[in-house]
Amino acid sequence: MNILIVTDAWEPQVNGVVRTLKQTRLELQKLGHKVELIQPQQFRTMPCPTYPEIRLAFMPGKRIAAEIARFKPDAIHIATEGPLGMAARKYCIKNDLPFTTAYHSRFPEYVHLRFGIPVKWTYRWLARFHNAARAVMVPTRVVVEDLQAHGFNNVVLWSRGVDLDIFRPGSRERLQTRRPIFVYVGRVAVEKNVEAFLQLDLPGSKWVCGDGPAAAALRARYNESNGVHWLGVLNQGELAQVYNSADVFVFPSRTDTFGLVLLEAMGCGCPVAAYPVTGPIDVIGADGPGALNEDLRQACLDALHIDRAAVRQHAEQFSWAAASRQFMQHLHPFSESAQRELRLAVQTAAE
């Protein structure tokens, strides 16, 4: 099958959406499918307001149509709601082509934190965007229920995985600071609530791995003088070393829908401390590989007593192969009539 994925999130961005799409493409190719992506590097772009490292495609409509015509997909998946996603959605609706979408992050909450726009307004717009799809893929059952409550239709579960060959128990010598060592990995932005971790009164030392729009201000406020160390963006092999060195992985976000870093840390046997919210609840559960508490400091201290072997065992339940098979089940391949519509659209464009 020829599968086309349209995404506004792609390299050089380092985040869960990009990693999910890269792993999914790899697994689908292993199954014999041909997978192509339409992504921002193929277009003229402009910086995203308040987040300049994210580039947004500028007026992509004609190029989207040309790429679809060239590839002749059997199924189209729209991964994001940005300019590329909107242009692909418009094309599919105009040409009566079925498509699926995905909901990766709590965008309404992010927009509210950054711009103060009421959450219900953004959810209303998103429901309109996604309800044109045959299926809206989301990472956890809690998110399924949340979106249904906000008027989303055809919401289905598409879980996530972890590369257990990269993220596995290993040497604990990478971080040479006072123990216990508490680590955060991820984007350093207001919606990630990183400062809630940095301001905790904890024994030992803290590390932050990642970058983002809030990094400079937080680095100035929290540094080695108060036990906080910074590493910046790391590759997967380096991240595995950091997870192994840490005594606890701290996940302070209240807005993530899943959190791939949770699985990465657990793959290395590192216990998790987090708030009892969507994402940690689904990935960790009520007990076992992590400690969930509205008092994040207490969660960090409780996580110190969790057996690392049990944490690794929990992570082994998640695989990219299984997640990608779920993805395939939710795709809506074009019918013969839709294929005729696509051929007609291609012919009309050529004329």
Secondary structure, DSSP 8 states (H G I E B T S, - for coil): -EEEEE-S--TT--SHHHHHHHHHHHHHHHTT-EEEEE-GGGS-EEEETTEEEEEEESS-HHHHHHHHHHH--SEEEE--SSHHHHHHHHHHHHTT---EEE--B-HHHHHHHHH---HHHHHHHHHHHHTTSSEEEESSHHHHHHHHHTT--SEEE------TTTSS-----S--SSSSEEEEES--SGGGTHHHHHT---SSEEEEE---TTHHHHHHHSSGGGTEEE-----HHHHHHHHHH-SEEEE--SSBSS-HHHHHHHHTT--EEE-SSTTHHHHH-SSSSEEE-SSHHHHHHHHTTS-HHHHHHHHTT--HHHHHHHHHHH-----HHHHHHHHHHHHHHH-
